[in-house]
Amino acid sequence: MSMGKVWFVGAGPGDPDLITVKGRDLIAGADAILFAGSLVSQAATCWAPAHCEIRDSRGMTLEQIIRWLIGHGREHRQVVRLQTGDPSLYGALIEMVQPLDAAGIEIGIVPGVSSAFAAAAAGVESLTLPEITQTVIFSRIEGRTPMPAGESLAELASHHSTLCLFLSITLLDKLQEGLLAAGWAEDAPVLVVQKAGWPGEERIVRGPLMEIRERCQAARITNQAMIIASPALGARGWPGLKKSRLYDKGFSHRFRQAKG
């Protein structure tokens, strides 16, 4: 039996223009598209050809999704599973790939722009700064799904680097508890961006650690939000910013010799 190929495409954070060119081209050539409608704007399917079958997976179980992908992968040449952000981050990728492997269906993956980067862009923030933090941790706060040993919020926060927290907007009390336990100050800056990159729907809330929960509640932000806690937040307004040595005239590298 001739098999098609199932592509897992990162749709990006919500703005259809933030999908990659490769992802857009795969949509334009797709015979069938299954998109995660609870998180992906249907506008991302606007490049699909007229004959393409398009289905929203928001009400489907994992088993139903797998049956759909296998069935269409056997029937069509090009199938797209359109996922939010990047498929490799909280995308249930491997549990979908394994049954496709077992069915002998070829798969491909196209990376996408993560909401962590879209949130930083929305807030005009840098996740890393020289001599402030050079590390970014992608994680989530423990809720119904337990965290692996050594990955509690307090343990991760003890590094005092940038934290990008997914799937955690309803757990801001635990954010406060975990960061305080790790030695963060009560006035440590926190940025929350809901629907980063969604045209007309993006909302930004800023505040100190001990006020961010109340500010998000007042703004009625209860879903689809990225939380960023970082010692680099707010650097846009710092008068004494330490600059990267890469562009320093006194710093040599293989493209430029130091002067002075």
C-alpha positions as CSV (number, residue, x, y, z in Angstrom):
1,M,0.0,0.0,0.0
2,S,1.3,3.5,-0.9
3,M,1.7,5.6,2.1
4,G,1.6,9.4,2.4
5,K,3.6,11.5,4.8
6,V,2.3,13.2,8.0
7,W,3.9,16.5,8.8
8,F,3.8,17.9,12.3
9,V,4.0,21.7,11.7
10,G,4.5,24.3,14.4
11,A,1.9,27.0,13.7
12,G,3.7,29.5,16.0
13,P,2.1,31.5,18.8
14,G,-1.1,32.6,17.0
15,D,-0.4,35.2,14.3
16,P,-0.7,33.4,11.0
17,D,2.2,35.5,9.7
18,L,4.5,33.9,12.2
19,I,4.3,30.4,10.7
20,T,7.4,29.4,8.8
21,V,7.6,29.6,5.0
22,K,8.1,25.8,4.9
23,G,5.0,25.3,7.2
24,R,2.9,27.6,5.0
25,D,4.0,25.8,1.8
26,L,3.1,22.4,3.4
27,I,-0.4,23.7,4.2
28,A,-0.7,25.0,0.6
29,G,0.0,21.5,-0.7
30,A,-1.9,19.5,1.9
31,D,-4.6,17.0,1.2
32,A,-5.8,16.9,4.8
33,I,-5.1,19.1,7.9
34,L,-5.8,18.4,11.5
35,F,-5.4,21.5,13.6
36,A,-5.4,22.0,17.3
37,G,-8.3,24.5,17.4
38,S,-8.2,25.1,21.1
39,L,-4.8,26.8,20.6
40,V,-4.2,27.4,16.9
41,S,-6.1,30.1,15.1
42,Q,-8.1,28.7,12.1
43,A,-6.6,31.5,10.1
44,A,-3.5,29.4,9.9
45,T,-5.3,27.1,7.5
46,C,-6.1,29.9,5.1
47,W,-3.4,28.7,2.6
48,A,-5.0,25.2,2.3
49,P,-6.2,24.3,-1.2
50,A,-9.8,24.0,-2.0
51,H,-9.8,20.2,-2.0
52,C,-8.1,19.9,1.4
53,E,-10.1,18.2,4.2
54,I,-9.7,20.4,7.4
55,R,-10.7,19.1,10.8
56,D,-10.4,20.7,14.3
57,S,-9.1,18.3,16.9
58,R,-10.2,20.3,20.0
59,G,-12.9,17.7,20.9
60,M,-10.8,14.6,20.0
61,T,-9.0,12.1,22.3
62,L,-5.5,11.0,21.6
63,E,-6.8,7.7,20.2
64,Q,-9.1,9.5,17.8
65,I,-6.3,11.8,16.7
66,I,-4.1,8.9,16.0
67,R,-6.8,7.0,14.0
68,W,-7.4,10.2,12.0
69,L,-3.7,10.6,11.2
70,I,-3.1,7.0,10.3
71,G,-6.3,6.8,8.2
72,H,-5.5,10.0,6.2
73,G,-1.8,9.1,6.0
74,R,-2.8,5.9,4.2
75,E,-5.2,7.7,1.9
76,H,-3.4,10.9,1.1
77,R,0.0,12.0,-0.1
78,Q,0.5,14.9,2.3
79,V,-1.2,15.3,5.7
80,V,-0.5,18.1,8.1
81,R,-1.0,18.0,11.9
82,L,-1.0,21.7,12.8
83,Q,0.2,22.3,16.3
84,T,0.6,25.4,18.4
85,G,4.0,27.0,18.9
86,D,6.7,24.4,18.3
87,P,5.8,20.7,18.2
88,S,8.7,19.7,20.4
89,L,7.5,21.8,23.3
90,Y,4.4,20.4,25.2
91,G,3.1,19.1,21.9
92,A,2.4,15.4,22.8
93,L,4.6,14.7,19.8
94,I,6.2,11.4,20.6
95,E,2.9,9.7,21.7
96,M,1.5,10.6,18.2
97,V,4.7,9.6,16.3
98,Q,5.0,6.1,17.8
99,P,1.7,4.8,16.4
100,L,2.6,6.3,13.0
101,D,6.0,4.6,13.1
102,A,4.2,1.3,13.9
103,A,1.9,1.8,11.0
104,G,4.8,2.4,8.6
105,I,3.8,6.0,7.9
106,E,6.6,8.5,7.2
107,I,6.6,11.6,9.4
108,G,8.3,15.0,9.2
109,I,8.5,17.9,11.7
110,V,8.6,21.6,11.0
111,P,9.6,23.8,14.0
112,G,7.6,26.8,14.9
113,V,7.9,30.0,16.9
114,S,7.3,29.3,20.6
115,S,4.9,31.5,22.7
116,A,7.9,32.1,25.0
117,F,9.6,34.0,22.2
118,A,6.4,35.7,21.1
119,A,5.8,36.8,24.7
120,A,9.3,38.3,25.0
121,A,8.8,40.1,21.7
122,A,5.4,41.5,22.8
123,G,7.0,42.9,26.0
124,V,10.1,44.1,24.2
125,E,12.2,42.0,26.5
126,S,15.5,40.0,26.1
127,L,15.5,36.6,27.8
128,T,19.3,36.8,28.2
129,L,21.6,39.8,29.2
130,P,25.4,39.9,29.6
131,E,26.4,39.4,33.3
132,I,22.7,39.2,34.3
133,T,21.5,35.8,33.0
134,Q,22.7,33.6,30.2
135,T,20.3,30.7,30.8
136,V,16.6,30.3,29.9
137,I,14.5,27.5,31.5
138,F,11.4,26.3,29.8
139,S,9.1,24.6,32.3
140,R,5.7,24.6,34.0
141,I,4.4,24.7,37.5
142,E,3.3,21.4,39.0
143,G,-0.5,21.0,38.9
144,R,-2.4,17.8,38.2
145,T,0.5,16.4,36.3
146,P,3.5,15.8,38.6
147,M,7.0,17.1,37.9
148,P,10.0,14.8,37.7
149,A,12.4,14.7,40.6
150,G,14.7,17.7,40.7
151,E,12.4,19.9,38.6
152,S,10.2,21.6,41.2
153,L,9.7,25.3,40.6
154,A,11.8,26.1,43.7
155,E,14.7,24.0,42.4
156,L,14.6,25.5,39.0
157,A,14.2,29.0,40.3
158,S,17.2,28.6,42.5
159,H,19.4,29.3,39.5
160,H,18.0,32.8,39.3
161,S,18.0,32.7,35.6
162,T,15.1,33.4,33.1
163,L,12.0,31.2,33.7
164,C,9.5,30.8,30.9
165,L,6.5,28.9,32.4
166,F,3.9,27.2,30.2
167,L,0.5,25.9,31.2
168,S,0.6,27.6,34.6
169,I,-1.5,30.7,34.6
170,T,-4.0,29.3,37.1
171,L,-1.1,28.5,39.5
172,L,0.2,31.9,40.2
173,D,0.0,31.3,44.0
174,K,2.5,28.4,43.5
175,L,4.6,30.8,41.4
176,Q,4.9,33.1,44.3
177,E,5.5,30.3,46.8
178,G,8.2,28.7,44.6
179,L,10.1,31.8,43.8
180,L,10.1,33.1,47.3
181,A,11.4,29.7,48.5
182,A,14.3,30.0,46.0
183,G,15.2,33.5,47.3
184,W,13.6,35.7,44.8
185,A,12.5,39.2,46.1
186,E,8.9,40.0,46.6
187,D,9.2,42.8,44.0
188,A,10.9,40.6,41.4
189,P,9.4,41.5,38.0
190,V,7.1,39.2,36.2
191,L,5.6,39.4,32.7
192,V,2.4,37.6,31.7
193,V,1.3,37.6,28.1
194,Q,-2.0,36.1,27.1
195,K,-2.4,34.9,23.5
196,A,1.0,36.3,22.4
197,G,1.0,37.0,18.7
198,W,-2.8,36.7,18.3
199,P,-3.9,39.8,16.3
200,G,-6.3,41.8,18.3
201,E,-6.4,39.4,21.3
202,E,-2.9,39.7,22.8
203,R,-2.9,41.1,26.4
204,I,0.1,42.0,28.5
205,V,0.3,42.2,32.3
206,R,3.3,43.2,34.3
207,G,3.9,43.4,38.0
208,P,6.0,42.5,41.0
209,L,5.9,38.9,42.1
210,M,3.6,39.4,45.0
211,E,1.1,41.4,43.0
212,I,1.1,39.5,39.6
213,R,-1.7,37.1,40.7
214,E,-4.1,39.9,41.6
215,R,-3.3,41.8,38.5
216,C,-4.0,38.8,36.3
217,Q,-7.2,38.1,38.1
218,A,-8.3,41.7,37.6
219,A,-7.5,41.4,33.9
220,R,-9.4,38.0,33.8
221,I,-6.4,36.2,32.3
222,T,-7.1,32.5,33.0
223,N,-5.8,30.7,30.0
224,Q,-3.4,30.7,27.1
225,A,-0.8,32.8,28.9
226,M,3.0,32.7,29.1
227,I,4.6,33.6,32.4
228,I,8.2,35.0,32.3
229,A,10.1,35.7,35.5
230,S,13.6,37.0,34.9
231,P,16.3,39.2,36.4
232,A,16.5,40.7,32.9
233,L,13.0,42.0,32.7
234,G,12.7,45.7,32.4
235,A,16.3,46.2,31.1
236,R,15.0,48.5,28.4
237,G,14.8,51.2,31.0
238,W,18.1,50.6,32.8
239,P,20.6,53.5,32.5
240,G,23.7,51.3,33.3
241,L,23.1,48.4,30.9
242,K,26.1,46.1,30.5
243,K,26.6,45.7,26.7
244,S,27.6,42.6,24.8
245,R,31.4,42.4,24.1
246,L,30.7,41.0,20.6
247,Y,30.3,44.6,19.3
248,D,32.9,46.2,21.6
249,K,35.7,47.9,19.6
250,G,38.2,46.5,22.1
251,F,37.0,42.9,21.6
252,S,38.7,40.8,18.8
253,H,37.0,38.0,16.9
254,R,37.6,36.3,13.6
255,F,35.7,38.9,11.7
256,R,37.2,42.0,13.3
257,Q,40.3,43.1,15.1
258,A,40.2,45.1,18.3
259,K,41.0,48.8,18.1
260,G,42.3,51.1,20.8
